[in-house]
């Protein structure tokens, strides 16, 4: 249980509460914490399993609500994004958390049986993908490894895995989760992480953009709601402000921008700026966060075929345009070598991929004004897409790119930055650039031909070690890290309240690993069958999260069904749909 007794709420004695629904929800959670504390790990696992089943049962309603929120054509392949970033990761996340609880229940560590390895700097790694034969088949050629912080060995990792579930009766009070407005699985996944990893009951306030999801999430989370472990709230900024400062709340977790974080922690206006400069927060409780930033993609020069150039142009266009460009980890700047002999061909292919990708509504509030801000800063930028709503910034002097590196546009804005180096020298300078000049540390992508990686050898490993990002994706998009339940998701560790960058803490992490540093994702440079012909160990076709995938909606629906009930009999339909993509 929380060690402190609940204090009086922050309302004036005798005065009517401005938000009685919040007071009632928190009072319910104060009682629900007692119920939660009395539940065994087996009881909690049973609740997770029920949420898992309800997620799949109501997945179609979930996707329908997301399609309405985002103004998508229900018949568009882009609906696949809503399957794969909505119910699918919650289904896989609940299953993975349940498996970790089952190991703890048996007296084992969630990392018993895990595959350990090593990384540069003497680090220990834990394999997060693939974990079974189905992973190897459905995500052939993809992998993810969690790097632990320096000094943590295998025995320590196994001993400490489980986090707060190592002592389930010791709860940590009431946590607030301020839900995201872009990806619909973020809020419920963050809620589960608070419950399991931190042993806190949760008041989840939805972002007003996602209020249409309230009925679906109420049904999906009903097993946790019914025992008083979760309460769902809606409302605007005034509700959120009242909620996070409420005396019954012990902790806050948010997903959003650094600006929103600073407004919550320090306040707004001149007073907020003064408090931030003095590191004098108005929020009298701990806060964790997953925030955005300017995510880079580093393209290492090499010898690529025309098909390679076209595929990787679509890949990077997807990194920017997935979900309309409204992702915390959407690529915003592509770093290339001006000495690369295929540089111009690649940039032309990237421009075409951005221009011809399926059009969609700019659903996220403020998008048009942020695009206008980008074009004002870069008047020579190309306006692309059916309605000219996509922006590509190229061919500027290095110093002219500063606004692109320091402003998270959260809109379909992409820049190409040239560095005058080649080979290992380019890799080192690119790492320095993205580490020192870009805001945010959530994710960085690297695109490199396998031959280039082999030629760099140990220098490529040094490149990975040098990048201070929470997720690094090699020939994959960092979004794959988000979709991997057993990987960690969050900023590189070490940020502070007054310099929060991409946030503090991690989420997902269904193996309940203590003190992770980063996740490194790898994927195939080429899709099948070209990957097989070039001796890459992958049979994966074009990934279903590509914005150009023609069968993404069908594949996403089938994958969600598979996540609900994995079975060999479900694989042929998934493979058939994926191959047609």
C-alpha positions as CSV (number, residue, x, y, z in Angstrom):
1,X,0.0,0.0,0.0
2,X,1.0,3.6,-0.3
3,X,2.9,4.6,2.9
4,X,1.1,7.9,3.4
5,X,-2.5,8.4,4.3
6,X,-4.6,10.3,1.8
7,X,-4.8,14.0,2.4
8,X,-7.8,16.2,1.9
9,X,-8.5,17.2,-1.7
10,X,-7.3,20.5,-3.0
11,X,-10.7,22.0,-3.1
12,X,-11.5,24.8,-0.6
13,X,-13.3,23.4,2.5
14,X,-17.0,23.8,2.2
15,X,-16.8,24.9,-1.4
16,X,-18.4,22.9,-4.2
17,X,-15.8,20.9,-6.2
18,X,-15.2,22.2,-9.7
19,X,-14.9,18.6,-11.0
20,X,-16.8,16.2,-8.8
21,X,-16.4,13.4,-11.3
22,X,-12.7,13.6,-10.7
23,X,-13.1,13.5,-7.0
24,X,-15.4,10.5,-7.2
25,X,-13.0,8.6,-9.5
26,X,-10.1,9.2,-7.2
27,X,-12.1,8.2,-4.1
28,X,-13.0,5.0,-5.9
29,X,-9.3,4.4,-6.7
30,X,-8.3,5.0,-3.1
31,X,-10.6,2.1,-2.2
32,X,-9.6,0.1,-5.3
33,X,-5.9,0.3,-4.3
34,X,-6.8,-1.9,-1.3
35,X,-8.4,-4.5,-3.5
36,X,-5.5,-4.4,-5.9
37,X,-3.0,-4.9,-3.0
38,X,-4.9,-8.0,-1.9
39,X,-4.7,-9.7,-5.4
40,X,-2.2,-12.4,-6.0
41,X,-0.1,-12.4,-9.2
42,X,-2.4,-15.2,-10.4
43,X,-5.4,-13.0,-9.9
44,X,-3.7,-10.1,-11.8
45,X,-2.7,-12.4,-14.6
46,X,-6.3,-13.5,-14.9
47,X,-7.4,-9.9,-15.2
48,X,-4.8,-9.3,-17.9
49,X,-6.0,-12.3,-19.8
50,X,-9.6,-11.0,-19.7
51,X,-8.4,-7.6,-21.0
52,X,-6.5,-9.4,-23.7
53,X,-9.6,-11.3,-24.8
54,X,-11.8,-8.2,-24.7
55,X,-9.3,-6.3,-26.8
56,X,-9.6,-8.7,-29.6
57,X,-13.4,-9.1,-29.2
58,X,-13.9,-5.3,-29.5
59,X,-11.1,-4.7,-32.0
60,X,-13.3,-3.9,-34.9
61,X,-15.2,-1.3,-32.9
62,X,-11.9,0.2,-31.8
63,X,-10.7,0.5,-35.3
64,X,-14.0,2.0,-36.5
65,X,-13.7,4.7,-33.8
66,X,-10.1,5.4,-34.8
67,X,-11.1,5.7,-38.5
68,X,-13.8,8.2,-37.5
69,X,-11.4,10.2,-35.4
70,X,-8.8,10.4,-38.2
71,X,-11.1,10.9,-41.1
72,X,-9.9,7.9,-43.0
73,X,-11.8,6.2,-45.8
74,X,-13.0,2.9,-44.2
75,X,-12.0,1.1,-47.4
76,X,-8.5,2.6,-47.4
77,X,-5.4,0.3,-46.8
78,X,-4.3,3.0,-44.3
79,X,-6.9,1.5,-42.0
80,X,-4.2,-1.1,-41.4
81,X,-2.4,1.5,-39.3
82,X,-5.3,1.6,-36.9
83,X,-5.3,-2.2,-36.5
84,X,-1.6,-2.4,-35.9
85,X,-1.2,0.6,-33.7
86,X,-4.5,0.2,-31.8
87,X,-5.8,-3.2,-30.6
88,X,-2.8,-5.3,-31.9
89,X,-0.2,-3.9,-29.5
90,X,-2.6,-4.0,-26.6
91,X,-3.3,-7.7,-27.3
92,X,0.4,-8.6,-27.6
93,X,1.2,-6.4,-24.5
94,X,-1.3,-8.0,-22.3
95,X,-0.2,-11.5,-23.3
96,X,3.5,-10.7,-22.7
97,X,2.8,-9.1,-19.3
98,X,0.7,-12.1,-18.3
99,X,3.6,-14.4,-19.2
100,X,6.0,-12.4,-17.0
101,X,3.5,-12.6,-14.1
102,X,3.2,-16.4,-14.7
103,X,7.0,-16.7,-14.3
104,X,7.0,-14.6,-11.1
105,X,4.1,-16.7,-9.8
106,X,6.2,-19.8,-10.2
107,X,9.1,-18.3,-8.3
108,X,11.1,-17.6,-11.5
109,X,12.4,-14.4,-13.0
110,X,10.7,-13.0,-16.1
111,X,14.2,-13.3,-17.6
112,X,14.6,-17.0,-16.9
113,X,15.1,-18.6,-20.2
114,X,15.9,-15.3,-21.9
115,X,18.6,-15.0,-24.5
116,X,21.4,-12.7,-23.2
117,X,24.2,-11.1,-25.2
118,X,26.7,-8.4,-25.1
119,X,27.0,-4.9,-26.6
120,X,29.8,-2.3,-26.9
121,X,31.0,-0.9,-23.6
122,X,30.6,-4.1,-21.8
123,X,26.8,-3.9,-21.8
124,X,24.5,-6.8,-21.3
125,X,21.7,-7.3,-23.7
126,X,18.3,-9.2,-23.5
127,X,16.6,-10.5,-26.6
128,X,13.1,-9.0,-26.9
129,X,12.4,-10.2,-30.5
130,X,12.1,-12.9,-31.7
131,X,11.0,-15.0,-28.7
132,X,9.3,-17.9,-30.4
133,X,8.7,-19.6,-33.8
134,X,5.8,-17.4,-34.6
135,X,7.9,-14.3,-34.2
136,X,10.5,-15.7,-36.5
137,X,7.9,-16.5,-39.2
138,X,5.7,-13.4,-39.0
139,X,8.6,-10.9,-38.6
140,X,11.3,-12.8,-40.4
141,X,14.6,-10.9,-40.4
142,X,13.5,-8.5,-37.6
143,X,15.0,-8.5,-34.2
144,X,15.1,-6.3,-31.0
145,X,17.5,-6.3,-28.2
146,X,17.3,-4.4,-24.9
147,X,20.6,-3.0,-23.9
148,X,21.0,-2.7,-20.1
149,X,22.7,0.2,-18.5
150,X,26.5,-0.2,-18.1
151,X,27.5,-2.3,-15.1
152,X,24.4,-4.5,-15.0
153,X,25.3,-8.2,-15.6
154,X,23.0,-11.1,-16.4
155,X,22.6,-12.3,-12.8
156,X,21.6,-8.8,-11.7
157,X,19.2,-8.4,-14.5
158,X,17.5,-11.7,-13.7
159,X,17.4,-10.9,-10.0
160,X,15.8,-7.5,-10.4
161,X,13.4,-8.2,-13.3
162,X,9.8,-8.0,-12.2
163,X,9.9,-4.5,-10.9
164,X,7.0,-3.7,-8.5
165,X,5.5,-7.2,-9.1
166,X,8.3,-8.7,-7.1
167,X,6.3,-7.5,-4.0
168,X,2.7,-7.2,-5.3
169,X,1.2,-6.3,-1.9
170,X,3.2,-3.1,-1.7
171,X,1.2,-0.8,-3.9
172,X,2.3,2.8,-4.8
173,X,-0.9,4.8,-4.6
174,X,-2.8,6.4,-7.4
175,X,-1.2,7.3,-10.7
176,X,-2.6,9.6,-13.4
177,X,-2.1,8.7,-17.0
178,X,-2.6,11.6,-19.4
179,X,-3.4,9.8,-22.7
180,X,-2.0,10.7,-26.1
181,X,-4.1,12.0,-28.9
182,X,-2.4,10.3,-31.8
183,X,-1.8,6.5,-31.4
184,X,-4.8,4.9,-29.8
185,X,-3.0,2.1,-28.0
186,X,-0.7,4.5,-26.0
187,X,-3.2,5.3,-23.3
188,X,-4.2,1.8,-22.4
189,X,-0.7,0.5,-22.7
190,X,0.6,3.2,-20.3
191,X,-2.2,2.3,-17.9
192,X,-1.2,-1.3,-17.8
193,X,2.5,-0.3,-17.2
194,X,1.5,1.9,-14.3
195,X,-0.6,-1.0,-12.8
196,X,1.9,-3.8,-13.3
197,X,5.4,-2.2,-13.4
198,X,4.8,0.4,-10.8
199,X,1.9,-1.2,-8.9
200,X,-0.3,1.9,-9.0
201,X,-4.0,2.1,-9.6
202,X,-4.8,4.4,-12.4
203,X,-6.9,7.4,-13.4
204,X,-6.7,7.5,-17.2
205,X,-7.7,10.8,-18.7
206,X,-8.2,10.5,-22.4
207,X,-7.0,13.2,-24.8
208,X,-10.1,15.0,-26.1
209,X,-9.1,14.0,-29.6
210,X,-9.7,10.4,-28.7
211,X,-13.0,10.7,-26.7
212,X,-14.8,8.6,-29.3
213,X,-12.8,5.7,-27.9
214,X,-14.3,6.0,-24.4
215,X,-17.0,3.4,-25.0
216,X,-14.6,0.9,-26.5
217,X,-11.9,1.3,-23.8
218,X,-14.6,1.1,-21.1
219,X,-15.5,-2.4,-22.4
220,X,-11.9,-3.5,-23.0
221,X,-10.7,-2.4,-19.5
222,X,-13.8,-3.5,-17.7
223,X,-12.1,-6.2,-15.6
224,X,-9.8,-3.6,-14.1
225,X,-12.5,-1.0,-13.8
226,X,-14.9,-3.4,-12.0
227,X,-12.4,-3.9,-9.2
228,X,-11.6,-0.2,-8.8
229,X,-8.1,-0.4,-10.2
230,X,-8.8,1.9,-13.2
231,X,-11.0,4.9,-13.8
232,X,-11.5,6.6,-17.2
233,X,-12.0,10.3,-17.4
234,X,-12.5,12.8,-20.2
235,X,-12.3,16.6,-20.4
236,X,-10.0,19.4,-21.5
237,X,-6.9,21.0,-20.0
238,X,-8.8,22.3,-16.9
239,X,-9.8,18.7,-15.9
240,X,-6.2,17.6,-16.5
241,X,-4.8,20.4,-14.4
242,X,-7.3,19.7,-11.5
243,X,-6.5,16.0,-11.7
244,X,-2.7,16.1,-11.7
245,X,-2.6,18.5,-8.7
246,X,-5.2,16.6,-6.7
247,X,-4.0,15.6,-3.2
248,X,-5.1,12.0,-3.7
249,X,-2.7,11.6,-6.7
250,X,0.7,10.2,-6.1
251,X,2.3,10.1,-9.6
252,X,1.7,11.5,-13.1
253,X,2.6,9.9,-16.4
254,X,2.0,11.7,-19.7
255,X,2.6,11.3,-23.4
256,X,2.8,14.5,-25.5
257,X,5.2,17.4,-26.2
258,X,7.9,18.9,-24.0
259,X,5.9,22.1,-24.0
260,X,2.9,20.4,-22.5
261,X,5.2,18.7,-20.0
262,X,6.7,22.0,-18.9
263,X,3.3,23.6,-18.6
264,X,2.3,20.8,-16.2
265,X,5.5,20.8,-14.2
266,X,6.4,24.6,-14.1
267,X,3.3,26.4,-15.3
268,X,2.9,28.8,-18.2
269,X,3.9,32.3,-19.2
270,X,6.6,34.3,-17.6
271,X,6.1,32.6,-14.2
272,X,6.5,29.2,-15.8
273,X,9.7,30.3,-17.6
274,X,11.1,31.6,-14.3
275,X,10.3,28.5,-12.5
276,X,11.8,26.3,-15.2
277,X,15.0,28.4,-15.1
278,X,15.2,27.9,-11.4
279,X,14.1,24.2,-11.6
280,X,11.3,25.1,-9.2
281,X,8.3,23.0,-10.2
282,X,4.7,23.7,-9.2
283,X,3.9,20.0,-9.5
284,X,4.4,18.5,-6.0
285,X,4.7,14.9,-7.2
286,X,6.8,12.7,-9.4
287,X,6.2,12.7,-13.2
288,X,7.3,10.3,-15.9
289,X,6.8,11.0,-19.6
290,X,7.2,9.9,-23.2
291,X,7.6,13.0,-25.3
292,X,8.5,13.6,-28.9
293,X,11.4,15.4,-30.5
294,X,13.1,15.6,-33.9
295,X,13.8,12.0,-34.9
296,X,16.6,11.6,-37.5
297,X,17.3,8.9,-40.1
298,X,20.9,8.4,-41.0
299,X,21.5,7.0,-44.5
300,X,25.0,5.4,-44.8
301,X,26.4,5.6,-48.3
302,X,26.8,2.4,-50.2
303,X,26.1,0.7,-53.5
304,X,22.3,0.4,-53.9
305,X,20.3,-1.0,-56.8
306,X,17.4,1.0,-58.2
307,X,15.0,-1.3,-56.4
308,X,16.9,-0.6,-53.2
309,X,16.6,3.1,-53.6
310,X,12.9,2.9,-54.4
311,X,12.2,0.6,-51.4
312,X,14.2,2.7,-48.9
313,X,12.6,5.9,-50.2
314,X,9.2,4.4,-49.4
315,X,10.6,3.2,-46.1
316,X,11.7,6.7,-45.1
317,X,8.5,8.3,-46.5
318,X,6.6,5.8,-44.2
319,X,8.7,6.9,-41.2
320,X,7.4,10.5,-41.8
321,X,3.9,9.9,-43.1
322,X,2.6,7.0,-41.0
323,X,-0.5,8.2,-39.1
324,X,-0.3,11.3,-41.2
325,X,3.0,12.4,-39.7
326,X,1.5,12.7,-36.2
327,X,3.9,10.3,-34.3
328,X,6.3,11.2,-31.6
329,X,8.9,9.2,-33.4
330,X,8.2,10.3,-37.0
331,X,11.4,10.9,-38.9
332,X,11.9,14.6,-39.5
333,X,15.4,14.9,-40.8
334,X,17.3,12.6,-43.2
335,X,21.1,12.8,-42.9
336,X,23.0,11.8,-46.1
337,X,26.5,12.1,-47.4
338,X,27.0,14.7,-50.1
339,X,29.8,12.5,-51.4
340,X,27.5,9.5,-52.0
341,X,27.4,9.0,-55.7
342,X,23.7,8.0,-55.5
343,X,22.7,10.9,-53.3
344,X,20.7,12.8,-56.0
345,X,19.0,9.6,-57.2
346,X,18.0,8.8,-53.7
347,X,16.7,12.3,-52.9
348,X,14.6,12.3,-56.1
349,X,13.1,8.9,-55.1
350,X,12.3,10.2,-51.7
351,X,10.6,13.2,-53.1
352,X,8.5,11.0,-55.4
353,X,7.6,8.7,-52.5
354,X,6.4,11.6,-50.4
355,X,4.5,13.1,-53.3
356,X,2.7,10.0,-54.4
357,X,2.0,8.3,-51.0
358,X,-1.8,8.0,-50.3
359,X,-3.4,11.3,-49.4
360,X,-5.3,11.7,-46.1
361,X,-6.9,14.3,-43.9
362,X,-4.7,16.5,-41.6
363,X,-6.7,15.4,-38.6
364,X,-4.4,16.5,-35.7
365,X,-5.2,20.0,-34.4
366,X,-2.7,22.7,-35.4
367,X,-1.2,20.7,-38.3
368,X,-1.8,23.3,-40.9
369,X,-0.3,26.1,-38.8
370,X,2.8,24.0,-38.1
371,X,3.2,23.2,-41.9
372,X,2.8,27.0,-42.5
373,X,5.6,27.6,-39.9
374,X,7.9,25.2,-41.7
375,X,7.3,26.8,-45.1
376,X,7.9,30.3,-43.6
377,X,11.2,29.1,-42.2
378,X,12.1,27.3,-45.4
379,X,10.6,29.3,-48.3
380,X,12.3,27.2,-51.0
381,X,10.9,23.9,-49.7
382,X,8.9,21.7,-52.0
383,X,5.1,21.4,-51.3
384,X,4.1,17.8,-52.1
385,X,1.1,15.6,-52.1
386,X,-2.3,16.0,-53.6
387,X,-3.1,19.1,-51.6
388,X,0.5,20.4,-51.1
389,X,0.3,19.6,-47.4
390,X,3.7,17.8,-47.3
391,X,6.9,19.7,-47.1
392,X,10.4,18.5,-48.2
393,X,13.4,20.7,-47.3
394,X,16.6,20.1,-49.3
395,X,19.7,21.7,-50.6
396,X,20.4,24.3,-47.9
397,X,23.6,25.4,-46.2
398,X,24.2,23.4,-43.0
399,X,23.4,26.4,-40.7
400,X,20.1,27.1,-42.4
401,X,18.6,23.9,-41.1
402,X,18.5,25.0,-37.4
403,X,14.7,25.4,-37.2
404,X,14.2,21.8,-38.5
405,X,16.5,20.4,-35.8
406,X,15.0,22.3,-32.9
407,X,11.3,22.3,-33.7
408,X,9.1,19.2,-33.6
409,X,6.7,20.0,-36.3
410,X,4.3,17.0,-35.6
411,X,3.2,17.3,-39.2
412,X,4.3,16.0,-42.6
413,X,7.5,18.0,-42.7
414,X,10.8,16.3,-43.7
415,X,14.3,17.7,-44.4
416,X,17.4,16.3,-46.1
417,X,20.7,17.4,-44.5
418,X,24.0,16.8,-46.4
419,X,27.3,16.2,-44.6
420,X,30.5,16.4,-46.6
421,X,32.1,13.1,-45.6
422,X,32.1,9.4,-46.6
423,X,32.5,6.0,-45.0
424,X,33.2,5.8,-41.2
425,X,34.0,9.5,-41.1
426,X,30.4,10.2,-42.3
427,X,28.9,7.9,-39.7
428,X,30.9,9.6,-36.9
429,X,29.9,13.1,-38.0
430,X,26.3,12.1,-38.4
431,X,26.2,10.7,-34.9
432,X,27.7,13.9,-33.5
433,X,25.1,15.9,-35.4
434,X,22.0,14.0,-34.2
435,X,23.4,13.8,-30.7
436,X,24.3,17.4,-30.2
437,X,22.1,19.5,-32.5
438,X,18.7,17.7,-32.5
439,X,16.2,18.0,-29.7
440,X,14.8,14.8,-28.3
441,X,16.2,11.3,-27.8
442,X,13.2,9.0,-28.4
443,X,14.3,7.3,-31.6
444,X,16.9,7.3,-34.5
445,X,16.9,5.2,-37.7
446,X,19.9,4.0,-39.6
447,X,19.6,2.8,-43.2
448,X,22.6,0.9,-44.5
449,X,23.2,-1.9,-47.0
450,X,24.5,-5.1,-45.4
451,X,27.8,-4.8,-47.3
452,X,28.3,-1.3,-45.8
453,X,27.7,-2.6,-42.3
454,X,30.1,-5.5,-42.8
455,X,32.8,-3.1,-44.2
456,X,32.4,-0.8,-41.2
457,X,32.7,-3.7,-38.8
458,X,33.5,-2.6,-35.2
459,X,33.0,1.1,-36.3
460,X,29.3,0.3,-36.9
461,X,29.1,-1.1,-33.4
462,X,30.7,2.1,-32.1
463,X,28.1,4.1,-34.0
464,X,25.3,2.3,-32.2
465,X,27.0,2.8,-28.9
466,X,27.5,6.5,-29.5
467,X,23.9,7.3,-30.4
468,X,22.0,8.6,-27.3
469,X,18.5,7.5,-28.2
470,X,16.0,5.3,-26.5
471,X,15.3,3.2,-29.6
472,X,17.8,2.7,-32.5
473,X,16.4,1.0,-35.6
474,X,18.8,-0.4,-38.2
475,X,17.1,-1.0,-41.6
476,X,13.8,-0.8,-39.7
477,X,11.6,2.0,-38.4
478,X,11.8,2.7,-34.7
479,X,8.0,2.2,-34.7
480,X,8.8,-1.5,-34.7
481,X,10.2,-1.0,-31.2
482,X,6.9,0.5,-30.2
483,X,5.1,-2.5,-31.5
484,X,7.3,-5.0,-29.7
485,X,5.7,-5.5,-26.3
486,X,8.8,-7.0,-24.7
487,X,11.0,-4.0,-25.9
488,X,11.4,-0.8,-23.9
489,X,9.9,2.5,-25.2
490,X,11.0,5.9,-24.0
491,X,13.8,8.4,-24.1
492,X,17.5,7.8,-23.5
493,X,18.0,7.8,-19.7
494,X,19.3,10.8,-17.9
495,X,16.9,13.7,-18.7
496,X,15.8,16.0,-15.9
497,X,12.6,18.0,-15.3
498,X,14.2,21.2,-16.4
499,X,15.7,19.6,-19.6
500,X,13.3,16.9,-20.3
501,X,13.9,16.3,-24.0
502,X,11.9,13.2,-24.9
503,X,10.9,12.3,-21.4
504,X,11.8,10.4,-18.2
505,X,11.3,6.7,-17.8
506,X,10.1,3.9,-20.1
507,X,6.9,2.0,-20.9
508,X,5.9,-1.3,-22.5
509,X,8.9,-3.4,-21.3
510,X,6.7,-6.4,-20.7
511,X,9.7,-8.4,-19.5
512,X,9.7,-5.9,-16.6
513,X,13.5,-5.3,-17.0
514,X,15.1,-3.0,-14.4
515,X,17.4,-0.2,-15.6
516,X,17.3,-0.6,-19.4
517,X,19.3,1.9,-21.4
518,X,17.9,1.5,-25.0
519,X,16.4,-0.9,-27.5
520,X,18.1,-1.8,-30.7
521,X,15.8,-3.0,-33.5
522,X,17.1,-4.5,-36.7
523,X,15.4,-5.4,-40.0
524,X,16.1,-6.6,-43.5
525,X,17.5,-4.1,-45.9
526,X,15.5,-5.6,-48.8
527,X,12.0,-7.2,-48.9
528,X,11.5,-10.8,-50.0
529,X,12.2,-12.2,-52.6
530,X,15.1,-9.7,-53.2
531,X,16.3,-10.4,-49.6
532,X,16.6,-14.1,-50.3
533,X,18.4,-13.5,-53.6
534,X,20.9,-11.3,-51.8
535,X,21.5,-13.8,-49.0
536,X,19.7,-11.9,-46.3
537,X,18.1,-14.1,-43.7
538,X,14.6,-12.8,-44.2
539,X,11.4,-13.9,-46.0
540,X,9.5,-10.8,-45.1
541,X,7.7,-8.9,-47.9
542,X,7.0,-5.2,-47.8
543,X,6.0,-4.5,-44.1
544,X,2.3,-3.9,-43.4
545,X,3.1,-0.6,-41.7
546,X,4.4,0.9,-45.0
547,X,2.0,3.6,-46.2
548,X,2.3,2.1,-49.7
549,X,1.2,-1.4,-48.6
550,X,-1.9,-2.3,-50.6
551,X,-3.2,-5.0,-48.2
552,X,-2.3,-3.3,-44.9
553,X,-5.9,-3.2,-43.6
554,X,-6.5,-6.9,-44.2
555,X,-3.0,-7.9,-42.8
556,X,-3.5,-5.7,-39.7
557,X,-6.9,-7.3,-39.0
558,X,-5.5,-10.8,-39.4
559,X,-2.5,-10.1,-37.2
560,X,-4.8,-8.8,-34.5
561,X,-6.8,-11.9,-34.6
562,X,-3.6,-14.0,-34.5
563,X,-2.5,-12.0,-31.4
564,X,-5.7,-13.0,-29.8
565,X,-5.3,-16.7,-30.4
566,X,-2.0,-17.7,-32.0
567,X,-2.4,-20.7,-34.2
568,X,-0.6,-22.4,-37.1
569,X,-3.9,-22.4,-39.0
570,X,-4.1,-18.6,-39.0
571,X,-0.7,-18.2,-40.7
572,X,-1.6,-19.0,-44.4
573,X,-4.1,-16.2,-44.6
574,X,-1.7,-13.7,-43.0
575,X,1.1,-14.7,-45.4
576,X,-1.2,-14.5,-48.4
577,X,-2.3,-11.1,-47.5
578,X,1.2,-9.9,-46.7
579,X,2.6,-11.1,-50.0
580,X,-0.1,-9.2,-51.9
581,X,0.9,-6.0,-50.1
